[in-house]
Amino acid sequence: MPKYDKGWVNAMEAGKKNSILIVDDDNTNIKVLTHILGGDYDILSASNGISAMGKAREYKPDLILLDILMPGMNGYETLVEMKKNDVIQKIPVIFITGLNSDEDEEKGLSLEAVDYITKPFSAKIVKLRVRNQIQIINQLHTIKDLSMLDQLTKLPNRRCFDERLRIEWKQAIVEKTPLSLIMLDLDKFKKLNDTYGHQQGDAALKTIAGIFPHAFRRPGDIAARWGGEEFVILLPNTPLADALETAEKVRTDIEDADIPRSGDLTPIKSTVSIGVNSLIPEMDSSIDMFISKTDKALYKAKEAGGNCIMQMKDIQTE
């Protein structure tokens, strides 16, 4: 599976340990928990809620162990703020705290913490409860990866792409940065299938999927199979000029690529039509309209004979 972004790759698939963020204002507690868990997991730490939010966004740990009684923003408040952030809201949280009343535990669980461990804690209990949550997390990651993956090309599928687009869209609104979208469609794909067979059509799709990573400029760029012979590329924080450069590299790389055939048969060639659109989204902007206009540019490229690029600004007055 192409690793376009570390946030979309299961830690187990990548051959890495799962990661845990320990949040506690008492450094002794962090050291003890690190000693208990450090052999099995990669450990990060933070001493307050603000720092925890920042490290969670940057590193996207698999699990967070969160103290409640901390100066400034307490654990309850930290979890509430985490749930508001699209990037980290789904990271599971276990409270580890000296608050041991039923009311405190009920409040923690009502905020959607996955577990509640009271101090002084047992090392065995901590290890078992963390292990149980990590197993659940990895199972969910595996299910999600399979449901988000196009089985033929091993690219993210449309469902995965839609989820990523929503996240990047909101981020672009907040940061006022450009977001670019590329849509491409194989030219004369039906003829290719009719002439060489559907197996050869599948080979063309897989060949094209392998080209995308080499054209990307940033680690956050992502390509997906949109459906049939159509693909999409999302370029966060990318202005139109850079998006057009990426689109042209994709177009020429595909035009130059050899699509293998079984045996010693001569490889075949294929081309694509490409539509490009870019904007700095605002609160009243529409994702559906953004996609629709990009698709319109792609349609114009097809009308122009294929193997070319059309950008939305060239046709928006029509």
N, C-alpha and C positions, 0 to 999 in steps of 0.2 A: 504493500500500500504506500503510495507516495506520501511523504511526511511534509505536507504544506505548512502545517502549523502545529506546534507542540501541544496546544490545547485540545486538538482533535485526535490525538493518538493515545490509546490506552497505555498506561505505564507498563503493564505486563507485556504487551506486544513489543514495546520498545526495548525490553530487556532491562528495565530499571526497577529499582525499589519503589514502592509507593511512598508518598511524601506526607508528612504530618507537620502542621504548624501548631506549636505550643505557645499559648498566650497567657502570661502570668506576670504580675509585677514583682513577685518574689523569685529572685534568681536561683535560690536553693531549690524551689519546686521545679524550675525548668531543668536544672542539672539532674535531679532525681528522675524525672520523667524521661530525660534524654538517655540516662543510664539504663532505664528499664526497656526503652523502645528502640534505642539507637542501633542495636545489632540487626534489627529486622527492617527498619524504615529509614528514609532520609529525613532528618529533623531540621525544621526551621523554628525560629523563636521570635517572639515580640513581647515587649513589656507593658504595652497599653493598647487600647482599642484602635487608636488612630494608626499606630504602626502596624497593627494586625491587618487593618483594611488594606493598607498599602502593599504589604507582603502577600496577602491573599490575591490581590489583583495581579501582582507581578509574577508570582510563582505558581498560582493555581494549585495549591496542595490538594491531596485527595481527602484529607480529613483535618479538622481543626479541634484541638483541645483547648477549651476556653474557661478561664477563671471568671468568677462573677464579681468579686470584691476587688476592684481596681480603681485608682484615682482617676479623676476626669470622667471618661466614659466607661461605665461599668459593663460587665459581660452581657447583661440583658440588652442594654442600649446598643452595644456593639453588634449583637446578633440581629437586632431590628434593622440597623443600618446596612448590614450585609445582605439582608433579604430584599433591600431596595435596589441593589446593584445587579444588573443583568449578568455581569461577568462572573460574579462569585456567589450569587444567591443560592445556587444548588449544591455548594460544597457542604457536606454534612458536618454538624458541630456536636461535640460531646462537652457538656459542662463538667469541669472538675473543680469542686468548690468546698469550702468549709461550711457553707449554708446547708443544714441537714434536715430542715423541717419539711413536712409534706407539702406545705404551701409553696415553699421555695422550689421544690422539685416540680410541682404542678405548673408553676409559672414558667419554668425553664422548658418543659415539654410542650406547653401551650404555644411557646414561641417557635416551635418546630425543631428544637434540639432533638437529636436522634437518641441520646442517652444522657444520664445524669449520674456522676460518680462523686461521692462525698469524701472529704479529707477527714482524718488521715486515711489514705487509700492503701489497699493491698497491691503489691506489684503483680501478683498473679491475676487478680481481678482486672486490673488495668490492661494487662496484656491480652486477656481473653476477650474483654469487651471491645478493645481496639481491633483485635483480629477478626471478630465477628463482623464489625462494621466494614473493615477493609474487604472481606470476602463478599459482602453484599455489594459494595462499591464496584469491585472488579467484575462481578456478574452483570451488574447494570451497564457498566462500560462496554462489556462484550456484546450484550444485547443491542445497545445503542449503536455501537460500531457497525454491527451487521445490518441494522435497519437504516443506517445512514450511508451505506456503501453501495455503489453500483457494482454488481457482481461481475459484469463483463469487463469493464475498463478499470476497476478498482479505484475509480475516482469517487469523491463524495456524490451522492445522488441529489435529486431536486429538493427533497425534504431537508437534507443537511444544509444545502445551499440557502434555502429560504430562512432557516434559523440563523445562519451566519450573517445573512444580509440584514436581518432585523437588528442584530447586535451592532454591526458596523454602522448602520443608518443612524441609530440613536447616538452612537459615539461621535459621528461626524456632525450631528446637530449641535452637540455640546461643545465640541472643539472647533466648530466652524471650518472644517477641512473638506477638501473635495473628495468625492467618491465616484469612481468610474466603473462602468459596466461594459463588457464585451460579449456579444452573442455571435456565435458562428455556426454555420450549417454546411455540411458536406455537399458539394455540387454534384448533381447527377447520381445521387446515391442509389436511387431505384434502378437506374441503368446498370450500375456496378453490380448490384445484387442479381439482376436478371441475366447479365452476361457471365459472371463468374460464380454465382451462387452466394447464398447467405453466409456461408462460412468465411468467404472472402470479404464480405461486408463487415463481419465481426472483426476480422484481422485489421481492416482499415480503421475501425473505431478504436481498437486497442493501440494501434500505431500512433494515431493522433493524440490519444490520451497521454502517451509517454513523452510527447513533445513539449507539453505545457510548462513543466517545471524549469526547463532550460531558458524559457523566455521571461520568467518572472524577475522583477527588480527588487522585491521586498519579501521577507519571510511571511508576512501576513497575506500575501496574494493567494487566492484560492480559485481553482478550476473545478467544475462539476459537470456531470452529464445531465443536461436539461431534459432529455427525452429523445428517443429515436436517434437520428444522426445530428442532433443539435447539442451544442455545448455552451457553457457560460463561464466567464472569468470575472471575478470581483477584485478590484484594485483599490483598497482603502488608502486614503491620504494621497491620492494620485490625480493630478490635473489632466486635462484633456490631451495636451501635447505628449505627455509621457504615456498615456493610455494608447494613443495612436502609434507610438513607437513599439509598444508591446504587441499591439495588434498586427503591425507590419512584420514583426519578427515571427509571430505565430504563422501568419499567412505564408511567408517565404519558406519557413522551415517545413511546413506541411507540403508545400509545392515541391520542395526538393527531396522529400522523404520517399524511400522505397517501401512499398507495402509488400511484405513477403508472401510468397505463394508456396504451396507444398511441393516437395521434390526439388527439381532443378529448374522449374518454370521461371520465366522472367518476371521480376517484380512489377507491380503496376503502380500507377501514380494517381493522385487525387488532389483536388483543390477545395478551398472553402470560400464562402461568402461571409463577410464580417460586418456587423453593425456596432458602432461605438457611441456611448453616451456618457456625459460627465456633468456633475453639478455639486454645489455645496448645499446640502439639504437644509431646510428650515422646518419649523414646527408644523406648518401647514402644507409641507410638501407631501407628495403621495408616492409610496414605493411602487404601487401598481402602475402609476403613470410613468414612472422612471423606467420600469421594465417594458411597458408598452411602447414607449418612444424608441427604446433601444431595438426592440423587435421590428419596429417600422423601418429603422435604418438598415437592419439586416435584410428586410424584404426588398428595399430599394437596391441593395447590393446584388441580390439575386436577379432582380429585373434588369440590372445593368450588364448581365451576362456572367456573373460569378467571378471568383478568384480576384475579388477587389474588396475595398473597405469603404463604407459610407458612415459619416458621422452625423449625429442628429442635427447639429446646427446648420448643416447644408440643406436640410429638407423641412425645417420646422415652419417655414413660411408657406409651404404648399397647402 
